[in-house]
Amino acid sequence: MRTSWGSATDRGRVRALNEDALLAYPPVFLVADGMGGHEAGDVASRLAVEQFSQLLGRGTATAEDVHACFERTAERLTEAIGADQVAGTTVAGVVVAELDGGAYWLVFNIGDSRVYRLAAGELEQISVDHSVVQDLLDAGDLSPEEAAVHPERHVITRAVGGGLAPEPDYWLLPVGPTDRLLICSDGLTSELDDAELRAILLAHEDPQDAAQELVRAALGAGGKDNVSAVVVDVARAQRTADMERTADLEHLRPPTPGAPPARSWDEAADGDTVPRTTAPQQARTPEVLP
């Protein structure tokens, strides 16, 4: 299976620093949204990219490969930040996987960055947010309209970091011939609703054009947070190899040693994504979806 892809990221119109990081090169595509303030969040997200970049160049990857990347990220983050500091990152993405000779998307997520699939003109959110608002939605205590303006909509219940073992969720989807995947940070979905995401993904055939337009539209809608988007297509037979994207090597740079101390979660600026301390939950094994 061949893929084509595009990516874009921006610090937004309010933030002084871009704490998002992304990775886009087969077989792994992901977005990490760092938390902890200033360079601490930047370190966390870049550490995730650094560890997942060890999968680059493989034909496929497994859930065990992905989970090992999560565990190494958590270990490296503790070493880089220190036990008394607080920093973390969401990670959402997909790797190309193989099962019984067939091609699959192995989707993974921890936090509130998201993975969507566009197929047959319909956009579906595959990942499930690990957030206070999502818990309230699942319990029937909030409507989608109320969730959009809830004061705790930025509070997440799981992340990589904070001294806990990472507990991501996994989904396994058979690859469809017209699949288009969108991987994004919450800076995109906080500004654009699903209908707007779908319209942009349908309007731009080239994945790089689609990724850039998604980020541009989020900035035009306010751009209150860092915003990142990765768009991945199943490459059409008539597309040639020169349409495949190369990884943005800037995103593979290791974090700068000696990063300044992170703020505590309670000190996070208004609107920042922050984690809520919860009891660890068991990570899901890959769930096969149609």
Contacts in CASP RR format, 6 or more apart in sequence:
PFRMAT RR
TARGET T0000
AUTHOR 0000-0000-0000
METHOD contacts of the structure
MODEL  1
MRTSWGSATDRGRVRALNEDALLAYPPVFLVADGMGGHEAGDVASRLAVE
QFSQLLGRGTATAEDVHACFERTAERLTEAIGADQVAGTTVAGVVVAELD
GGAYWLVFNIGDSRVYRLAAGELEQISVDHSVVQDLLDAGDLSPEEAAVH
PERHVITRAVGGGLAPEPDYWLLPVGPTDRLLICSDGLTSELDDAELRAI
LLAHEDPQDAAQELVRAALGAGGKDNVSAVVVDVARAQRTADMERTADLE
HLRPPTPGAPPARSWDEAADGDTVPRTTAPQQARTPEVLP
1 96 0 8 1.000
1 103 0 8 1.000
1 175 0 8 1.000
1 234 0 8 1.000
2 234 0 8 1.000
2 235 0 8 1.000
2 239 0 8 1.000
2 244 0 8 1.000
3 26 0 8 1.000
3 96 0 8 1.000
3 232 0 8 1.000
3 233 0 8 1.000
3 234 0 8 1.000
3 235 0 8 1.000
3 244 0 8 1.000
4 207 0 8 1.000
4 232 0 8 1.000
4 233 0 8 1.000
4 235 0 8 1.000
4 239 0 8 1.000
4 243 0 8 1.000
4 244 0 8 1.000
4 245 0 8 1.000
5 24 0 8 1.000
5 29 0 8 1.000
5 207 0 8 1.000
5 208 0 8 1.000
5 230 0 8 1.000
5 231 0 8 1.000
5 232 0 8 1.000
5 233 0 8 1.000
5 244 0 8 1.000
5 245 0 8 1.000
6 24 0 8 1.000
6 207 0 8 1.000
6 208 0 8 1.000
6 210 0 8 1.000
6 211 0 8 1.000
6 230 0 8 1.000
6 231 0 8 1.000
6 232 0 8 1.000
6 245 0 8 1.000
7 22 0 8 1.000
7 24 0 8 1.000
7 208 0 8 1.000
7 211 0 8 1.000
7 228 0 8 1.000
7 229 0 8 1.000
7 230 0 8 1.000
7 231 0 8 1.000
7 245 0 8 1.000
7 248 0 8 1.000
8 208 0 8 1.000
8 211 0 8 1.000
8 212 0 8 1.000
8 214 0 8 1.000
8 215 0 8 1.000
8 228 0 8 1.000
8 229 0 8 1.000
9 18 0 8 1.000
9 20 0 8 1.000
9 21 0 8 1.000
9 22 0 8 1.000
9 215 0 8 1.000
9 226 0 8 1.000
9 227 0 8 1.000
9 228 0 8 1.000
9 229 0 8 1.000
10 18 0 8 1.000
10 215 0 8 1.000
10 218 0 8 1.000
10 219 0 8 1.000
10 226 0 8 1.000
10 227 0 8 1.000
10 228 0 8 1.000
11 17 0 8 1.000
11 18 0 8 1.000
11 226 0 8 1.000
12 18 0 8 1.000
12 219 0 8 1.000
12 223 0 8 1.000
12 224 0 8 1.000
12 225 0 8 1.000
12 226 0 8 1.000
12 227 0 8 1.000
13 219 0 8 1.000
13 222 0 8 1.000
13 223 0 8 1.000
13 224 0 8 1.000
14 223 0 8 1.000
14 224 0 8 1.000
14 225 0 8 1.000
15 225 0 8 1.000
15 226 0 8 1.000
16 38 0 8 1.000
17 38 0 8 1.000
17 39 0 8 1.000
17 42 0 8 1.000
18 42 0 8 1.000
18 226 0 8 1.000
19 33 0 8 1.000
19 34 0 8 1.000
19 35 0 8 1.000
19 36 0 8 1.000
19 37 0 8 1.000
19 41 0 8 1.000
19 42 0 8 1.000
19 44 0 8 1.000
19 45 0 8 1.000
19 226 0 8 1.000
20 31 0 8 1.000
20 32 0 8 1.000
20 33 0 8 1.000
20 34 0 8 1.000
20 45 0 8 1.000
20 185 0 8 1.000
20 226 0 8 1.000
20 227 0 8 1.000
20 228 0 8 1.000
21 31 0 8 1.000
21 32 0 8 1.000
21 34 0 8 1.000
21 42 0 8 1.000
21 45 0 8 1.000
21 46 0 8 1.000
21 48 0 8 1.000
21 49 0 8 1.000
21 228 0 8 1.000
21 251 0 8 1.000
22 30 0 8 1.000
22 31 0 8 1.000
22 32 0 8 1.000
22 49 0 8 1.000
22 183 0 8 1.000
22 228 0 8 1.000
22 230 0 8 1.000
22 248 0 8 1.000
22 251 0 8 1.000
23 29 0 8 1.000
23 30 0 8 1.000
23 49 0 8 1.000
23 52 0 8 1.000
23 53 0 8 1.000
23 56 0 8 1.000
23 247 0 8 1.000
23 251 0 8 1.000
23 252 0 8 1.000
24 230 0 8 1.000
24 232 0 8 1.000
24 245 0 8 1.000
24 247 0 8 1.000
24 248 0 8 1.000
25 56 0 8 1.000
25 57 0 8 1.000
25 245 0 8 1.000
25 246 0 8 1.000
25 247 0 8 1.000
26 56 0 8 1.000
26 57 0 8 1.000
26 58 0 8 1.000
26 59 0 8 1.000
26 96 0 8 1.000
27 55 0 8 1.000
27 57 0 8 1.000
27 58 0 8 1.000
27 59 0 8 1.000
27 60 0 8 1.000
27 61 0 8 1.000
27 95 0 8 1.000
27 96 0 8 1.000
27 97 0 8 1.000
28 52 0 8 1.000
28 53 0 8 1.000
28 55 0 8 1.000
28 56 0 8 1.000
28 61 0 8 1.000
28 93 0 8 1.000
28 94 0 8 1.000
28 95 0 8 1.000
29 93 0 8 1.000
29 94 0 8 1.000
29 95 0 8 1.000
29 181 0 8 1.000
29 183 0 8 1.000
29 230 0 8 1.000
29 232 0 8 1.000
30 48 0 8 1.000
30 49 0 8 1.000
30 52 0 8 1.000
30 91 0 8 1.000
30 92 0 8 1.000
30 93 0 8 1.000
30 94 0 8 1.000
30 183 0 8 1.000
30 230 0 8 1.000
31 91 0 8 1.000
31 92 0 8 1.000
31 93 0 8 1.000
31 113 0 8 1.000
31 183 0 8 1.000
31 184 0 8 1.000
31 185 0 8 1.000
31 228 0 8 1.000
31 229 0 8 1.000
31 230 0 8 1.000
32 44 0 8 1.000
32 45 0 8 1.000
32 46 0 8 1.000
32 48 0 8 1.000
32 49 0 8 1.000
32 89 0 8 1.000
32 90 0 8 1.000
32 91 0 8 1.000
32 113 0 8 1.000
33 45 0 8 1.000
33 89 0 8 1.000
33 90 0 8 1.000
33 112 0 8 1.000
33 113 0 8 1.000
33 185 0 8 1.000
33 186 0 8 1.000
33 187 0 8 1.000
33 226 0 8 1.000
33 228 0 8 1.000
33 273 0 8 1.000
34 41 0 8 1.000
34 42 0 8 1.000
34 44 0 8 1.000
34 45 0 8 1.000
34 87 0 8 1.000
34 88 0 8 1.000
34 89 0 8 1.000
34 90 0 8 1.000
34 273 0 8 1.000
35 41 0 8 1.000
35 44 0 8 1.000
35 87 0 8 1.000
35 88 0 8 1.000
35 89 0 8 1.000
35 90 0 8 1.000
35 159 0 8 1.000
35 265 0 8 1.000
35 268 0 8 1.000
35 272 0 8 1.000
35 273 0 8 1.000
35 274 0 8 1.000
35 275 0 8 1.000
36 44 0 8 1.000
36 86 0 8 1.000
36 87 0 8 1.000
36 88 0 8 1.000
36 262 0 8 1.000
36 263 0 8 1.000
36 265 0 8 1.000
36 268 0 8 1.000
36 272 0 8 1.000
37 87 0 8 1.000
37 262 0 8 1.000
37 263 0 8 1.000
37 268 0 8 1.000
37 269 0 8 1.000
37 272 0 8 1.000
38 260 0 8 1.000
38 262 0 8 1.000
38 263 0 8 1.000
39 256 0 8 1.000
39 259 0 8 1.000
39 260 0 8 1.000
40 81 0 8 1.000
40 85 0 8 1.000
40 86 0 8 1.000
40 87 0 8 1.000
40 88 0 8 1.000
40 259 0 8 1.000
40 260 0 8 1.000
40 261 0 8 1.000
40 262 0 8 1.000
40 263 0 8 1.000
41 87 0 8 1.000
41 88 0 8 1.000
41 89 0 8 1.000
41 262 0 8 1.000
42 255 0 8 1.000
42 259 0 8 1.000
43 77 0 8 1.000
43 80 0 8 1.000
43 81 0 8 1.000
43 87 0 8 1.000
43 255 0 8 1.000
43 256 0 8 1.000
43 259 0 8 1.000
44 77 0 8 1.000
44 81 0 8 1.000
44 87 0 8 1.000
44 88 0 8 1.000
44 89 0 8 1.000
44 160 0 8 1.000
44 161 0 8 1.000
45 89 0 8 1.000
46 251 0 8 1.000
46 253 0 8 1.000
46 254 0 8 1.000
46 255 0 8 1.000
47 73 0 8 1.000
47 76 0 8 1.000
47 77 0 8 1.000
47 80 0 8 1.000
47 89 0 8 1.000
47 255 0 8 1.000
48 69 0 8 1.000
48 73 0 8 1.000
48 89 0 8 1.000
48 91 0 8 1.000
48 160 0 8 1.000
49 251 0 8 1.000
49 252 0 8 1.000
50 76 0 8 1.000
50 252 0 8 1.000
50 254 0 8 1.000
50 255 0 8 1.000
51 69 0 8 1.000
51 70 0 8 1.000
51 72 0 8 1.000
51 73 0 8 1.000
51 76 0 8 1.000
52 66 0 8 1.000
52 69 0 8 1.000
52 73 0 8 1.000
52 91 0 8 1.000
53 247 0 8 1.000
53 252 0 8 1.000
54 69 0 8 1.000
55 61 0 8 1.000
55 65 0 8 1.000
55 66 0 8 1.000
55 69 0 8 1.000
55 95 0 8 1.000
56 247 0 8 1.000
59 96 0 8 1.000
60 95 0 8 1.000
60 96 0 8 1.000
60 97 0 8 1.000
60 98 0 8 1.000
61 95 0 8 1.000
61 96 0 8 1.000
61 97 0 8 1.000
61 106 0 8 1.000
62 97 0 8 1.000
62 106 0 8 1.000
63 97 0 8 1.000
63 106 0 8 1.000
63 108 0 8 1.000
63 170 0 8 1.000
63 285 0 8 1.000
63 286 0 8 1.000
65 95 0 8 1.000
66 95 0 8 1.000
66 106 0 8 1.000
66 108 0 8 1.000
66 168 0 8 1.000
66 170 0 8 1.000
67 168 0 8 1.000
67 283 0 8 1.000
70 91 0 8 1.000
70 108 0 8 1.000
70 110 0 8 1.000
70 160 0 8 1.000
70 166 0 8 1.000
70 168 0 8 1.000
71 165 0 8 1.000
71 166 0 8 1.000
73 89 0 8 1.000
73 91 0 8 1.000
73 160 0 8 1.000
73 166 0 8 1.000
74 160 0 8 1.000
74 161 0 8 1.000
74 163 0 8 1.000
74 164 0 8 1.000
74 165 0 8 1.000
74 166 0 8 1.000
77 87 0 8 1.000
77 88 0 8 1.000
77 89 0 8 1.000
77 160 0 8 1.000
77 161 0 8 1.000
78 161 0 8 1.000
78 163 0 8 1.000
80 255 0 8 1.000
80 257 0 8 1.000
80 259 0 8 1.000
81 87 0 8 1.000
81 259 0 8 1.000
81 262 0 8 1.000
83 163 0 8 1.000
85 261 0 8 1.000
85 262 0 8 1.000
86 162 0 8 1.000
86 262 0 8 1.000
86 263 0 8 1.000
86 264 0 8 1.000
86 265 0 8 1.000
87 161 0 8 1.000
87 162 0 8 1.000
87 262 0 8 1.000
88 159 0 8 1.000
88 160 0 8 1.000
88 161 0 8 1.000
88 162 0 8 1.000
88 275 0 8 1.000
89 159 0 8 1.000
89 160 0 8 1.000
89 161 0 8 1.000
90 109 0 8 1.000
90 110 0 8 1.000
90 111 0 8 1.000
90 112 0 8 1.000
90 113 0 8 1.000
90 156 0 8 1.000
90 159 0 8 1.000
90 160 0 8 1.000
90 185 0 8 1.000
90 186 0 8 1.000
90 273 0 8 1.000
91 108 0 8 1.000
91 109 0 8 1.000
91 110 0 8 1.000
91 111 0 8 1.000
91 113 0 8 1.000
91 160 0 8 1.000
91 168 0 8 1.000
92 108 0 8 1.000
92 109 0 8 1.000
92 110 0 8 1.000
92 111 0 8 1.000
92 113 0 8 1.000
92 114 0 8 1.000
92 115 0 8 1.000
92 127 0 8 1.000
92 183 0 8 1.000
92 184 0 8 1.000
93 107 0 8 1.000
93 108 0 8 1.000
93 109 0 8 1.000
93 113 0 8 1.000
93 115 0 8 1.000
93 127 0 8 1.000
93 183 0 8 1.000
93 230 0 8 1.000
94 105 0 8 1.000
94 106 0 8 1.000
94 107 0 8 1.000
94 108 0 8 1.000
94 115 0 8 1.000
94 181 0 8 1.000
94 183 0 8 1.000
94 232 0 8 1.000
95 105 0 8 1.000
95 106 0 8 1.000
95 108 0 8 1.000
96 103 0 8 1.000
96 104 0 8 1.000
96 105 0 8 1.000
96 106 0 8 1.000
96 175 0 8 1.000
97 103 0 8 1.000
97 104 0 8 1.000
97 105 0 8 1.000
97 106 0 8 1.000
97 172 0 8 1.000
98 104 0 8 1.000
99 172 0 8 1.000
102 174 0 8 1.000
102 175 0 8 1.000
103 174 0 8 1.000
103 175 0 8 1.000
104 172 0 8 1.000
104 173 0 8 1.000
104 174 0 8 1.000
104 175 0 8 1.000
105 117 0 8 1.000
105 172 0 8 1.000
105 173 0 8 1.000
105 174 0 8 1.000
105 175 0 8 1.000
105 179 0 8 1.000
105 181 0 8 1.000
106 170 0 8 1.000
106 171 0 8 1.000
106 172 0 8 1.000
106 286 0 8 1.000
107 115 0 8 1.000
107 126 0 8 1.000
107 127 0 8 1.000
107 170 0 8 1.000
107 171 0 8 1.000
107 172 0 8 1.000
107 173 0 8 1.000
108 168 0 8 1.000
108 169 0 8 1.000
108 170 0 8 1.000
108 171 0 8 1.000
109 115 0 8 1.000
109 127 0 8 1.000
109 128 0 8 1.000
109 130 0 8 1.000
109 168 0 8 1.000
109 169 0 8 1.000
110 130 0 8 1.000
110 158 0 8 1.000
110 159 0 8 1.000
110 160 0 8 1.000
110 166 0 8 1.000
110 167 0 8 1.000
110 168 0 8 1.000
110 169 0 8 1.000
111 129 0 8 1.000
111 130 0 8 1.000
111 131 0 8 1.000
111 156 0 8 1.000
111 157 0 8 1.000
111 158 0 8 1.000
111 159 0 8 1.000
112 129 0 8 1.000
112 130 0 8 1.000
112 131 0 8 1.000
112 134 0 8 1.000
112 156 0 8 1.000
112 186 0 8 1.000
112 273 0 8 1.000
113 127 0 8 1.000
113 183 0 8 1.000
113 184 0 8 1.000
113 185 0 8 1.000
113 186 0 8 1.000
114 125 0 8 1.000
114 127 0 8 1.000
114 129 0 8 1.000
114 182 0 8 1.000
114 183 0 8 1.000
114 184 0 8 1.000
114 186 0 8 1.000
114 189 0 8 1.000
115 125 0 8 1.000
115 126 0 8 1.000
115 127 0 8 1.000
115 181 0 8 1.000
115 182 0 8 1.000
115 183 0 8 1.000
116 123 0 8 1.000
116 124 0 8 1.000
116 125 0 8 1.000
116 126 0 8 1.000
116 181 0 8 1.000
116 182 0 8 1.000
116 183 0 8 1.000
116 184 0 8 1.000
116 194 0 8 1.000
116 197 0 8 1.000
117 123 0 8 1.000
117 124 0 8 1.000
117 126 0 8 1.000
117 173 0 8 1.000
117 179 0 8 1.000
117 180 0 8 1.000
117 181 0 8 1.000
117 182 0 8 1.000
118 124 0 8 1.000
118 179 0 8 1.000
118 180 0 8 1.000
118 181 0 8 1.000
118 182 0 8 1.000
118 198 0 8 1.000
118 201 0 8 1.000
118 202 0 8 1.000
119 176 0 8 1.000
119 178 0 8 1.000
119 179 0 8 1.000
119 180 0 8 1.000
120 178 0 8 1.000
121 198 0 8 1.000
121 202 0 8 1.000
122 198 0 8 1.000
123 182 0 8 1.000
123 194 0 8 1.000
123 197 0 8 1.000
123 198 0 8 1.000
123 201 0 8 1.000
125 194 0 8 1.000
126 171 0 8 1.000
126 173 0 8 1.000
126 289 0 8 1.000
127 169 0 8 1.000
127 171 0 8 1.000
128 134 0 8 1.000
128 169 0 8 1.000
129 156 0 8 1.000
130 156 0 8 1.000
130 157 0 8 1.000
130 158 0 8 1.000
130 159 0 8 1.000
130 169 0 8 1.000
131 153 0 8 1.000
131 155 0 8 1.000
131 156 0 8 1.000
131 157 0 8 1.000
132 150 0 8 1.000
132 152 0 8 1.000
132 153 0 8 1.000
132 155 0 8 1.000
132 156 0 8 1.000
132 157 0 8 1.000
132 276 0 8 1.000
133 142 0 8 1.000
133 147 0 8 1.000
133 150 0 8 1.000
133 152 0 8 1.000
133 153 0 8 1.000
133 155 0 8 1.000
135 157 0 8 1.000
136 142 0 8 1.000
136 147 0 8 1.000
136 150 0 8 1.000
137 144 0 8 1.000
137 147 0 8 1.000
142 150 0 8 1.000
147 153 0 8 1.000
154 186 0 8 1.000
154 271 0 8 1.000
154 272 0 8 1.000
154 273 0 8 1.000
154 274 0 8 1.000
155 273 0 8 1.000
155 274 0 8 1.000
155 275 0 8 1.000
155 276 0 8 1.000
156 273 0 8 1.000
156 274 0 8 1.000
156 275 0 8 1.000
156 276 0 8 1.000
157 275 0 8 1.000
157 276 0 8 1.000
157 278 0 8 1.000
158 166 0 8 1.000
158 167 0 8 1.000
158 168 0 8 1.000
158 275 0 8 1.000
158 278 0 8 1.000
158 281 0 8 1.000
159 275 0 8 1.000
160 166 0 8 1.000
162 275 0 8 1.000
164 280 0 8 1.000
165 280 0 8 1.000
166 283 0 8 1.000
167 280 0 8 1.000
167 281 0 8 1.000
167 282 0 8 1.000
167 283 0 8 1.000
168 283 0 8 1.000
169 283 0 8 1.000
169 284 0 8 1.000
170 283 0 8 1.000
170 284 0 8 1.000
170 285 0 8 1.000
170 286 0 8 1.000
170 287 0 8 1.000
171 286 0 8 1.000
171 287 0 8 1.000
171 289 0 8 1.000
172 286 0 8 1.000
172 287 0 8 1.000
172 288 0 8 1.000
172 289 0 8 1.000
173 288 0 8 1.000
173 289 0 8 1.000
173 290 0 8 1.000
174 288 0 8 1.000
174 290 0 8 1.000
175 234 0 8 1.000
176 234 0 8 1.000
177 234 0 8 1.000
178 234 0 8 1.000
179 233 0 8 1.000
179 234 0 8 1.000
180 201 0 8 1.000
180 207 0 8 1.000
180 210 0 8 1.000
180 231 0 8 1.000
180 232 0 8 1.000
180 233 0 8 1.000
180 234 0 8 1.000
181 230 0 8 1.000
181 231 0 8 1.000
181 232 0 8 1.000
181 233 0 8 1.000
182 197 0 8 1.000
182 201 0 8 1.000
182 214 0 8 1.000
182 229 0 8 1.000
182 230 0 8 1.000
182 231 0 8 1.000
183 229 0 8 1.000
183 230 0 8 1.000
183 231 0 8 1.000
183 232 0 8 1.000
184 214 0 8 1.000
184 227 0 8 1.000
184 228 0 8 1.000
184 229 0 8 1.000
184 230 0 8 1.000
185 225 0 8 1.000
185 226 0 8 1.000
185 227 0 8 1.000
185 228 0 8 1.000
185 229 0 8 1.000
186 225 0 8 1.000
186 273 0 8 1.000
187 218 0 8 1.000
187 223 0 8 1.000
187 224 0 8 1.000
187 225 0 8 1.000
187 226 0 8 1.000
187 227 0 8 1.000
187 228 0 8 1.000
188 197 0 8 1.000
188 214 0 8 1.000
188 215 0 8 1.000
188 218 0 8 1.000
188 227 0 8 1.000
188 228 0 8 1.000
188 229 0 8 1.000
189 197 0 8 1.000
190 224 0 8 1.000
190 225 0 8 1.000
191 217 0 8 1.000
191 218 0 8 1.000
191 220 0 8 1.000
191 221 0 8 1.000
191 222 0 8 1.000
191 223 0 8 1.000
191 224 0 8 1.000
191 227 0 8 1.000
192 200 0 8 1.000
192 214 0 8 1.000
192 217 0 8 1.000
192 218 0 8 1.000
192 221 0 8 1.000
196 217 0 8 1.000
197 214 0 8 1.000
200 210 0 8 1.000
200 213 0 8 1.000
200 214 0 8 1.000
200 217 0 8 1.000
201 210 0 8 1.000
201 214 0 8 1.000
201 231 0 8 1.000
203 210 0 8 1.000
203 213 0 8 1.000
204 210 0 8 1.000
204 213 0 8 1.000
207 231 0 8 1.000
207 232 0 8 1.000
207 233 0 8 1.000
207 245 0 8 1.000
208 231 0 8 1.000
208 245 0 8 1.000
210 229 0 8 1.000
210 231 0 8 1.000
211 229 0 8 1.000
211 230 0 8 1.000
211 231 0 8 1.000
214 229 0 8 1.000
214 231 0 8 1.000
215 227 0 8 1.000
215 228 0 8 1.000
215 229 0 8 1.000
218 227 0 8 1.000
219 227 0 8 1.000
224 271 0 8 1.000
225 271 0 8 1.000
225 273 0 8 1.000
235 243 0 8 1.000
235 244 0 8 1.000
265 274 0 8 1.000
265 275 0 8 1.000
268 274 0 8 1.000
END
